[in-house]
Amino acid sequence: MAVGPTTHVLIAGAGPVGLSAALACRRKGFDVTIIDRAGGTTDQSRAVGISWQTLDLLQEVGAAEQILQEAEPLRGLAIHRDGEPFTTLRVPGQKRRHPRIVCLPQSRTEEILQEELRQAGITVDWDTELIDLKIENGSVIAQVARTQSGATSEIQADRMLGADGASSATRHALGIAFEGETLPGSWSIADVTCDWPFAPLNACADLHSNGRLLFTVTIGNGRYRAIANHPDALEWIDRLAPVREVHYQTAFDMNLRLAASFGDGPVALAGDAAHVHTPVGGQGMNFGIADAFAFADALENENLDAYRQHRRKIDGRLVRITTAAYRFMSASSRFGRLRRDLILKSAGTLTGALVSFQPPTASQNAR
């Protein structure tokens, strides 16, 4: 079925990726329905880093300026080794109109995107869960249920994007394998207000010889997000920067996975539904948003196969790079630590290197 102004696009998932896809599709004139099983935008910080290329993309749909007004540029990283100061690294390009990377809680990013979507005339259908889908005559029939009442209904659409997270109902309905591994042990995060001792630097990495690591970054307004590859992020950050208030904490498993295919027929996958990886470099949400704009471009060009092939290649590379970067930073062997420390000491800007692998622009995605 050829696409056109009356093409109906169903988007499952109203996180940053789904909201961005809805905005990008709406901008191209498509009719958009967006659903999410949750009752509203998240109240957690989750992904906090927003890259300059993501800001470039969001500029196209009117969301970049508000993000820039509220976000805090990442100025630099204090690196500790076994709890003792080791070196400091600065982030380049932070005085540009779109700084190289800025920090804002995902909860606020989602609110900004949802407001832009509302102004575009689209309201998210919250409390609406995808149950199943089938493909008929090149179109999609999605079965959905209201999470509160259990009432079911069908949504017919010409094209569909599954941006419904790592446990994606869209991916499961298509029978697509999520290939990869789960790292051993439990990870943890903590969002806190603390007495930050590293200003003007607003991030810190503490690397231990036993392979444990803690990364802490500003999320603005005196709050910081700590993530650790063990269950004790809160206890650890309290030793480095005394905690005055705990806003959120949890433990979780870390997965490294890539979908065997980024969709089928009129259906595509994006964001965590298609790829998950370690948070090293802070690129997960950025690449998901790049997926979203690439999907809209491919839809306009009537070439979802090109989207699936190209984005799987790009996002697969991201999984490999972030996995290698994590293993480099968490080295526990004597040789691995010596190599890491030498590189960190000689690096001009580690953070610049981590964010240098950026998703292609929307125009590149469309090729």
C-alpha positions in Angstrom: 0.0 0.0 0.0 1.4 3.4 -1.0 1.7 6.0 1.7 0.3 9.5 1.5 -1.2 12.2 3.6 -4.1 9.9 4.7 -1.7 7.1 5.8 -2.5 6.0 9.3 0.5 5.3 11.5 0.1 3.4 14.8 2.9 3.9 17.3 3.1 1.6 20.3 5.1 3.2 23.2 5.0 6.9 24.3 8.5 7.2 25.7 11.0 9.6 24.1 11.3 7.4 21.0 7.6 6.9 20.4 6.8 10.6 21.1 9.6 11.7 18.7 8.4 9.3 16.0 4.8 10.7 16.4 6.1 14.2 16.0 8.3 13.4 13.0 5.4 11.5 11.3 2.9 14.3 12.1 5.3 16.8 10.6 5.3 14.9 7.3 1.5 15.0 7.3 0.7 11.4 8.4 -2.3 10.5 10.6 -0.9 9.3 13.9 -2.3 7.2 16.7 0.1 6.6 19.7 -0.7 4.3 22.6 1.0 3.3 25.8 0.2 0.9 28.5 1.3 3.3 31.2 -1.0 6.0 32.7 1.3 8.9 31.7 4.8 10.0 31.2 7.5 8.6 33.5 8.3 10.3 36.8 11.9 8.8 36.8 15.1 10.3 35.4 16.1 7.3 33.3 18.0 8.5 30.3 19.5 11.9 31.0 22.1 12.6 28.2 20.9 14.4 25.1 23.4 14.8 22.3 23.8 17.7 19.9 22.6 15.6 16.9 19.5 14.7 18.8 18.9 18.4 19.5 19.3 19.0 15.8 16.6 16.4 15.1 14.3 17.8 17.8 14.8 21.3 16.4 12.8 20.1 13.3 9.7 19.4 15.5 10.0 22.4 17.8 11.2 20.6 21.0 14.9 21.6 21.1 14.6 25.1 22.5 12.7 24.2 25.6 15.1 21.4 26.3 18.0 23.8 26.0 16.4 26.2 28.3 16.1 23.6 31.1 19.0 21.2 30.5 22.5 21.5 32.0 25.5 21.1 29.7 27.9 18.3 30.7 31.0 20.3 31.6 33.4 17.5 32.6 34.2 14.4 34.4 36.1 13.8 37.6 37.7 10.3 37.5 38.5 8.5 40.7 40.3 5.2 41.0 39.5 3.1 44.1 37.9 6.2 45.7 40.9 8.5 45.2 41.2 11.4 42.6 42.9 10.2 39.4 42.3 12.7 36.6 39.7 15.1 35.2 38.4 15.3 31.7 36.5 18.1 30.0 33.8 18.0 27.4 34.4 20.0 24.2 31.9 22.0 22.2 29.7 23.0 25.1 29.4 26.6 24.1 27.9 26.0 20.7 24.2 26.7 20.0 23.6 23.0 20.4 26.1 21.8 23.0 27.8 18.4 22.4 25.7 16.9 25.3 23.3 18.2 27.8 21.6 16.6 30.8 17.9 16.6 31.6 15.8 13.9 33.3 13.9 11.7 30.9 10.7 12.6 32.7 11.0 16.2 31.7 12.1 15.4 28.2 8.9 13.3 27.8 6.8 16.1 29.1 8.3 18.6 26.6 7.8 16.1 23.7 4.2 15.4 24.8 3.4 19.1 24.9 4.7 19.6 21.3 2.6 16.6 20.2 -0.5 18.1 21.9 0.1 21.3 20.0 0.3 19.3 16.8 -3.2 18.0 17.6 -2.3 14.5 18.9 -3.1 13.1 22.3 -1.5 9.9 23.6 -3.9 7.1 24.3 -2.6 6.2 27.8 -3.7 3.0 29.6 -3.8 1.2 26.3 -1.8 -2.0 25.9 -0.9 -3.8 22.7 -2.1 -7.4 23.0 -1.5 -8.8 19.6 -1.2 -7.8 16.0 -1.7 -9.3 12.6 -0.7 -8.2 9.1 -3.3 -8.4 6.4 -3.0 -7.1 2.8 0.1 -5.1 3.7 -1.6 -3.3 6.6 -1.8 -3.8 10.4 -4.6 -4.8 12.7 -3.6 -4.3 16.3 -5.6 -5.8 19.2 -5.4 -3.5 22.2 -6.8 -3.6 25.7 -7.5 -0.9 28.3 -5.2 -1.6 31.2 -7.8 -0.5 33.8 -11.0 -2.1 32.5 -9.6 -4.9 30.3 -11.9 -3.8 27.5 -10.4 -4.8 24.1 -10.7 -3.2 20.7 -8.9 -3.2 17.3 -6.9 -0.4 15.7 -6.3 -0.6 11.9 -3.3 1.1 10.5 -1.3 1.3 7.3 2.0 1.3 9.1 3.2 0.7 12.6 6.2 1.4 14.8 7.0 -0.6 17.9 8.7 1.7 20.3 7.4 -0.2 23.4 10.6 -0.9 25.3 12.9 -3.9 25.9 9.9 -6.2 26.7 8.2 -5.0 23.4 4.8 -6.5 22.8 5.3 -5.6 19.1 8.5 -7.6 18.8 6.9 -10.6 20.6 3.8 -10.5 18.4 6.1 -10.6 15.3 8.0 -13.5 16.8 11.4 -11.7 16.4 14.2 -13.0 18.6 16.0 -10.5 20.9 19.6 -11.9 20.6 22.3 -11.3 23.1 23.2 -11.8 26.8 22.5 -10.6 30.3 25.6 -9.4 32.2 26.2 -11.3 35.5 25.3 -9.6 38.7 22.8 -6.8 39.5 23.1 -3.1 38.6 21.6 -0.2 40.5 20.7 3.4 40.2 20.0 6.2 42.6 18.7 9.7 42.0 19.8 12.0 44.9 20.3 15.5 46.1 23.8 15.6 47.5 26.7 17.9 48.5 28.6 17.8 45.2 32.4 18.3 45.7 33.6 18.3 42.1 32.3 21.6 40.7 32.6 23.0 38.1 32.8 19.5 36.8 29.3 17.9 37.0 30.0 14.2 36.5 32.2 11.7 38.2 33.4 8.1 37.4 34.8 6.0 40.2 36.6 2.9 39.0 37.7 0.1 41.3 40.4 -2.5 40.8 37.9 -5.3 41.4 35.9 -4.2 38.2 33.2 -2.3 40.0 32.4 1.2 38.7 30.1 4.1 39.6 29.1 6.8 37.2 27.3 9.9 38.5 26.0 12.8 36.4 24.0 15.9 37.0 20.3 16.0 36.1 19.9 19.7 37.1 18.6 21.6 40.1 21.2 20.1 42.5 20.2 16.5 41.7 22.4 13.7 40.5 21.9 10.3 38.8 24.3 7.5 40.0 24.5 4.2 38.2 26.7 1.3 39.3 27.4 -2.2 38.0 26.6 -3.6 41.5 23.6 -3.2 43.9 25.1 -0.4 46.0 24.9 2.8 44.0 23.4 4.8 46.8 25.9 3.7 49.4 28.8 4.4 47.0 27.7 7.9 46.0 27.1 8.8 49.6 30.8 8.2 50.3 31.9 10.4 47.4 29.2 13.2 47.7 27.2 13.1 51.0 23.5 12.5 50.1 20.9 14.8 51.6 17.8 13.4 49.9 17.0 10.2 48.0 14.5 10.7 45.2 14.6 7.2 43.6 16.6 4.0 43.7 16.3 0.5 42.3 18.3 -2.5 41.1 18.1 -4.1 37.7 19.7 -6.6 35.2 21.8 -5.3 32.4 21.1 -6.7 29.0 23.1 -6.5 25.8 20.7 -7.4 23.0 19.8 -6.7 19.4 16.6 -7.7 17.6 17.2 -10.3 14.9 15.1 -8.1 12.6 13.9 -4.5 13.0 10.4 -5.5 12.0 8.4 -7.2 9.2 6.2 -5.9 6.4 4.4 -2.7 7.4 5.8 -2.9 11.0 9.2 -1.6 12.3 10.9 -1.6 15.6 12.8 1.3 17.3 14.6 2.2 20.5 14.8 -0.4 23.3 12.4 -2.6 21.4 15.2 -3.1 18.9 18.4 -2.7 20.9 19.6 -2.5 24.5 23.1 -2.1 25.8 25.2 -0.6 28.7 24.7 3.1 29.5 28.4 3.9 28.8 28.4 7.0 26.6 24.8 7.8 27.3 23.6 7.0 23.8 20.6 4.8 24.2 17.9 7.4 24.0 19.8 9.4 21.4 20.0 6.4 19.0 16.4 5.6 19.7 15.3 9.1 18.7 17.5 8.7 15.6 15.5 5.5 14.9 12.3 7.5 15.2 13.2 10.1 12.7 14.7 7.5 10.3 11.4 5.6 10.5 9.5 8.7 9.5 11.9 9.4 6.6 11.6 5.7 5.4 7.8 5.9 5.7 7.8 9.0 3.5 10.1 7.2 1.0 8.0 4.1 1.2 11.1 2.0 2.1 10.8 0.4 5.5 13.2 -2.4 4.4 16.0 0.2 4.0 15.2 1.5 7.5 15.3 -2.0 9.0 18.6 -2.9 7.3 20.4 0.4 7.9 19.3 1.0 11.5 20.1 -2.6 12.5 23.6 -2.1 11.2 24.0 1.3 13.0 22.4 0.2 16.3 24.3 -3.1 16.2 27.5 -1.2 16.1 26.3 0.8 19.1 25.8 -2.3 21.1 29.3 -3.6 20.2 31.0 -0.2 21.0 29.2 0.4 24.3 29.9 -3.2 25.4 33.6 -2.8 24.6 33.7 0.6 26.3 32.1 -0.9 29.4 34.6 -3.7 29.6 37.4 -1.2 29.1 36.2 0.9 32.0 35.5 -2.0 34.3 38.8 -3.8 33.7 39.9 -5.8 36.7 43.1 -7.6 35.4 46.4 -5.8 36.1 47.1 -5.4 32.4 43.6 -4.1 31.7 43.8 -1.6 34.5 47.2 -0.3 33.4 46.0 0.1 29.8 42.8 1.9 30.9 44.7 4.2 33.3 47.3 5.1 30.7 44.6 5.9 28.1 42.5 7.9 30.6 45.6 9.9 31.7 46.6 10.8 28.2 43.0 11.4 26.9 42.2 15.0 26.1 38.5 14.4 26.7 37.1 11.0 27.4 33.5 12.2 27.2 34.2 13.7 23.8 35.3 10.3 22.6 32.3 8.5 24.1 29.8 10.9 22.4 31.7 11.1 19.1 29.9 8.0 17.7 26.6 9.7 16.8 23.5 8.5 15.0 23.3 9.8 11.4 21.2 12.8 10.7 17.6 12.3 9.4 18.7 13.1 5.8 21.5 10.4 6.0 18.9 8.0 7.4 16.7 8.5 4.4 19.4 7.4 1.9 
